[in-house]
Amino acid sequence: MRKICVIDGQGGGIGSAIIKPLTAAAGGSIEIVALGTNAIATAQMLKARANRGASGENAIVCTVPTADIIIGPVSIIMANAMMGELTPAMARAIATSPARKLLLPLSQENIEIVGLVQAPLPHLIDALIDENLKSFLE
């Protein structure tokens, strides 16, 4: 079965917002793994109906190499992001994973990605599923 890892930290709100429509669109054809930088984020993503979940640095480092697709905010590839929850080892493992990475241009860090049109999170998630995951989910 193909595997999508959704990675989030802090309260897990972004990850949960991604998992809900992704689960509906997938119809059980994929495995959605919630990877939280902390247990609260993982618990929230599991409530959003991820198939499995794990928390912390080792879980992320060990799981992302086995993913087909990684989804999360752009900060998941930035060392020390999310108020320090995203460790350098996590960022390195995610960035170097052979999985395709679909990153949402959301960041609390002092970083701006030039040239992007600002859009609300629900619109970004719709575009993520409709434009980037349609063929993967079929």
Rosetta silent file (secondary structure, phi, psi, omega in degrees, C-alpha in Angstrom):
SEQUENCE: MRKICVIDGQGGGIGSAIIKPLTAAAGGSIEIVALGTNAIATAQMLKARANRGASGENAIVCTVPTADIIIGPVSIIMANAMMGELTPAMARAIATSPARKLLLPLSQENIEIVGLVQAPLPHLIDALIDENLKSFLE
SCORE:     score description
SCORE:     0.000 S_00000001
   1 L     0.000  139.940  178.882    0.000    0.000    0.000 S_00000001
   2 L   -73.553  147.000 -171.933    1.268    3.477   -0.815 S_00000001
   3 E  -122.409  128.794  171.729    2.147    5.673    2.152 S_00000001
   4 E  -113.157  125.213  174.879    1.657    9.390    2.730 S_00000001
   5 E  -100.518  125.563  174.600    3.290   10.892    5.819 S_00000001
   6 E  -105.543  124.015 -175.343    1.730   14.080    7.153 S_00000001
   7 E  -116.266  132.643  177.517    4.110   15.933    9.465 S_00000001
   8 E  -154.206  169.075  179.908    3.156   18.678   11.893 S_00000001
   9 L  -138.470 -164.910 -179.424    4.062   20.018   15.310 S_00000001
  10 L    50.021 -113.345 -177.115    2.798   22.222   18.096 S_00000001
  11 L   -91.442   -6.122  178.662   -1.007   21.640   18.186 S_00000001
  12 L    76.083   12.882 -177.056   -1.291   19.570   15.004 S_00000001
  13 H   -65.245  -40.622  179.834   -3.910   21.878   13.474 S_00000001
  14 H   -68.135  -46.248  178.627   -2.327   22.082   10.031 S_00000001
  15 H   -59.171  -42.648  177.865   -1.773   18.321    9.884 S_00000001
  16 H   -62.704  -42.350  179.590   -5.365   17.670   10.951 S_00000001
  17 H   -64.516  -28.827  177.006   -6.664   20.090    8.337 S_00000001
  18 H   -77.761  -43.684 -173.167   -4.684   18.182    5.686 S_00000001
  19 H   -67.012  -40.125 -177.007   -5.683   14.688    6.841 S_00000001
  20 H   -55.825  -57.529  179.752   -9.468   15.201    6.929 S_00000001
  21 H   -71.442  -27.523  178.479   -9.970   15.958    3.211 S_00000001
  22 H   -65.799  -42.470  177.039   -7.099   13.668    2.214 S_00000001
  23 H   -61.123  -43.648  179.493   -8.798   10.721    3.934 S_00000001
  24 H   -64.459  -41.639 -178.317  -12.068   11.533    2.172 S_00000001
  25 H   -71.111  -33.499 -175.412  -10.371   11.846   -1.228 S_00000001
  26 H   -76.646  -32.215  179.635   -8.316    8.666   -0.816 S_00000001
  27 L    59.871   31.475  177.308  -11.196    6.398    0.090 S_00000001
  28 L    83.407    8.020 -177.007   -8.923    3.926    1.874 S_00000001
  29 L   -85.455   -6.643 -179.272   -6.577    3.413   -1.083 S_00000001
  30 L  -136.281  163.228  173.732   -3.529    4.756    0.774 S_00000001
  31 E  -100.406  125.856  177.674   -2.024    4.632    4.233 S_00000001
  32 E  -106.296  118.394 -178.499   -1.890    8.013    5.957 S_00000001
  33 E  -108.503  122.106  177.013    0.737    8.181    8.698 S_00000001
  34 E   -88.439  120.836  176.565    0.615   11.094   11.145 S_00000001
  35 E  -117.348  111.938 -179.335    4.073   12.110   12.329 S_00000001
  36 E  -104.217  145.796  173.418    4.053   14.699   15.075 S_00000001
  37 L   -71.465  -15.132  176.894    6.978   16.526   16.540 S_00000001
  38 L  -146.804  167.764 -175.697    5.119   15.991   19.830 S_00000001
  39 H   -66.926  -32.918  179.747    2.371   13.726   21.174 S_00000001
  40 H   -64.970  -45.093  178.964   -0.331   16.411   21.090 S_00000001
  41 H   -61.300  -43.569  179.490    0.188   17.027   17.364 S_00000001
  42 H   -63.349  -44.323 -179.395    0.084   13.288   16.665 S_00000001
  43 H   -60.373  -41.431  179.395   -3.068   12.812   18.750 S_00000001
  44 H   -65.177  -39.749  179.690   -4.857   15.582   16.856 S_00000001
  45 H   -70.630  -32.720  175.114   -3.887   14.082   13.497 S_00000001
  46 H   -67.763  -35.861  175.473   -5.057   10.643   14.628 S_00000001
  47 H   -63.645  -28.459  178.753   -8.408   12.198   15.593 S_00000001
  48 L   -79.365    1.219  172.172   -8.568   13.496   12.020 S_00000001
  49 L    89.270   32.684  168.336   -8.485    9.795   10.981 S_00000001
  50 L   -65.025  151.153 -179.373   -4.880    9.087   10.054 S_00000001
  51 L   -70.695  -40.341 -179.988   -4.300    5.328    9.822 S_00000001
  52 E  -144.145  167.308  178.184   -1.304    5.326   12.164 S_00000001
  53 E  -157.480  154.621  176.540    0.753    7.836   14.080 S_00000001
  54 E  -152.239  159.342 -175.527    3.995    8.327   15.943 S_00000001
  55 E  -126.535  149.945  169.456    5.715   11.186   17.731 S_00000001
  56 L    96.625  174.152 -174.529    9.179   12.584   18.112 S_00000001
  57 H   -60.359  -50.591 -175.677   12.524   12.699   16.421 S_00000001
  58 H   -64.008  -39.277  178.722   13.228    8.985   16.127 S_00000001
  59 H   -61.008  -43.574 -179.552    9.766    8.220   14.747 S_00000001
  60 H   -68.580  -47.584 -178.390   10.157   10.848   12.053 S_00000001
  61 H   -60.152  -38.310 -177.690   13.754    9.930   11.182 S_00000001
  62 H   -80.695  -26.061 -173.487   12.879    6.225   10.882 S_00000001
  63 H   -92.166  -38.550 -173.610    9.580    6.632    9.005 S_00000001
  64 H   -61.092  -29.127  177.106   10.171    9.289    6.324 S_00000001
  65 H   -65.977  -18.551 -178.052   12.583    7.152    4.264 S_00000001
  66 H   -95.879   -0.878 -176.721    9.729    4.660    3.729 S_00000001
  67 L   -81.464  151.207  170.797    7.169    7.245    2.572 S_00000001
  68 L   -87.380  -38.623  179.777    5.981    7.746   -0.985 S_00000001
  69 E  -139.145  141.136  174.013    4.869   11.323   -0.273 S_00000001
  70 E  -117.405  131.328  179.805    5.552   13.705    2.630 S_00000001
  71 E  -126.002  139.318  176.021    3.117   16.554    3.287 S_00000001
  72 E   173.782  179.666  175.131    3.440   19.423    5.747 S_00000001
  73 E   -68.919  156.178 -177.523    4.228   23.092    6.159 S_00000001
  74 H   -57.293  -24.821 -178.394    7.482   24.296    4.597 S_00000001
  75 H   -66.660  -11.324  179.039    8.987   24.595    8.068 S_00000001
  76 H   -70.391   -9.828  175.148    9.353   20.796    8.301 S_00000001
  77 H  -109.305   16.569  179.703   12.580   21.116    6.317 S_00000001
  78 L  -113.732  116.165  178.098   13.947   23.937    8.515 S_00000001
  79 L   -58.102  136.729  177.062   16.135   22.976   11.452 S_00000001
  80 L    69.570   14.838  176.962   14.896   24.371   14.776 S_00000001
  81 E   -73.164  176.734  179.718   11.557   25.507   13.312 S_00000001
  82 L    55.557   47.644  179.285    8.264   25.305   15.212 S_00000001
  83 L    59.767   32.870  177.958    9.777   26.950   18.281 S_00000001
  84 L    91.931   -5.174 -179.650   12.570   24.375   18.307 S_00000001
  85 L   -67.702  -30.405 -177.981   10.341   21.295   18.020 S_00000001
  86 E   -90.687  102.274 -174.476   11.703   20.457   14.563 S_00000001
  87 L   -76.017  160.826  175.613   15.220   19.236   15.265 S_00000001
  88 H   -56.230  -37.474  179.065   18.096   19.370   12.771 S_00000001
  89 H   -65.124  -38.904  177.259   17.955   15.557   12.493 S_00000001
  90 H   -64.094  -49.273 -178.679   14.241   15.693   11.611 S_00000001
  91 H   -58.833  -43.322  179.769   14.778   18.420    8.995 S_00000001
  92 H   -64.077  -45.771 -179.118   17.675   16.486    7.454 S_00000001
  93 H   -62.398  -41.972  179.718   15.728   13.196    7.349 S_00000001
  94 H   -67.235  -48.482 -177.373   12.712   14.853    5.722 S_00000001
  95 H   -63.522  -34.390 -176.782   14.760   16.843    3.203 S_00000001
  96 H   -94.756   -3.371  176.834   16.872   13.850    2.169 S_00000001
  97 L   -60.852  142.503  177.388   14.037   11.321    2.041 S_00000001
  98 L   -71.591   -6.858 -179.334   13.478    9.964   -1.469 S_00000001
  99 L   -65.210  151.285  171.359    9.755   10.699   -1.031 S_00000001
 100 E   -70.012  135.794 -178.128    8.064   13.433   -3.036 S_00000001
 101 E  -111.531  125.144  175.995    7.567   16.426   -0.747 S_00000001
 102 E  -114.019  105.138 -172.471    4.460   18.597   -0.949 S_00000001
 103 E  -110.293  130.579  177.474    5.063   21.597    1.288 S_00000001
 104 E   -85.140  136.325 -175.950    2.522   24.264    2.134 S_00000001
 105 L   -76.931   59.204  178.278    3.934   27.801    2.186 S_00000001
 106 L  -119.850  130.240 -179.746    3.039   28.355    5.840 S_00000001
 107 L  -156.498  137.372  172.754    5.695   29.298    8.348 S_00000001
 108 L   -91.292   -1.855 -179.146    5.912   31.026   11.686 S_00000001
 109 L   -78.872  170.035 -179.387    9.601   31.494   11.054 S_00000001
 110 L   -84.950   55.713 -176.683   11.089   34.736    9.799 S_00000001
 111 L  -132.603  134.973  173.636   11.085   33.400    6.236 S_00000001
 112 L  -122.898  138.180  176.420    9.083   34.477    3.218 S_00000001
 113 L   -98.060  112.566 -173.752    8.895   32.572   -0.032 S_00000001
 114 L   -73.658  140.379  174.754    8.893   35.189   -2.763 S_00000001
 115 L    95.780   -3.128  179.664    6.509   34.885   -5.680 S_00000001
 116 L   -90.949  144.444  175.255    3.747   32.939   -3.958 S_00000001
 117 L   -85.499  130.707  178.198    0.176   34.122   -3.889 S_00000001
 118 L   -68.790  133.169  179.221   -1.205   34.304   -0.364 S_00000001
 119 L  -145.621  149.190  176.999   -4.138   31.929    0.099 S_00000001
 120 L   -66.401  153.738 -178.314   -6.070   30.616    3.100 S_00000001
 121 H   -52.121  -46.077 -179.841   -5.154   27.146    4.376 S_00000001
 122 H   -58.951  -36.020  178.280   -8.357   25.461    3.097 S_00000001
 123 H   -69.316  -39.091  177.886   -7.633   26.712   -0.439 S_00000001
 124 H   -63.589  -39.933  179.885   -4.038   25.477   -0.232 S_00000001
 125 H   -67.523  -41.400  176.559   -5.235   22.034    0.888 S_00000001
 126 H   -59.119  -44.652  178.937   -7.784   21.857   -1.947 S_00000001
 127 H   -64.714  -39.893  178.150   -5.019   22.708   -4.445 S_00000001
 128 H   -56.079  -48.560 -177.522   -2.722   20.150   -2.812 S_00000001
 129 H   -73.820  -48.663 -175.503   -5.252   17.370   -3.304 S_00000001
 130 H   -69.437  -40.184 -173.250   -6.696   18.452   -6.667 S_00000001
 131 H   -97.888  -26.019 -173.441   -3.486   19.472   -8.418 S_00000001
 132 H  -113.630  -18.686 -175.246   -0.774   17.387   -6.773 S_00000001
 133 H  -118.967   -4.956 -176.668   -2.352   14.166   -5.518 S_00000001
 134 H   -52.256  -51.864 -176.764   -5.103   13.268   -8.004 S_00000001
 135 H   -68.155  -32.057  179.521   -3.019   10.765   -9.986 S_00000001
 136 H   -68.876  -34.744 -176.343   -1.515    9.294   -6.790 S_00000001
 137 H   -83.163  -15.216 -177.883   -4.950    8.706   -5.281 S_00000001
 138 L   -82.703    0.000    0.000   -6.434    7.075   -8.409 S_00000001
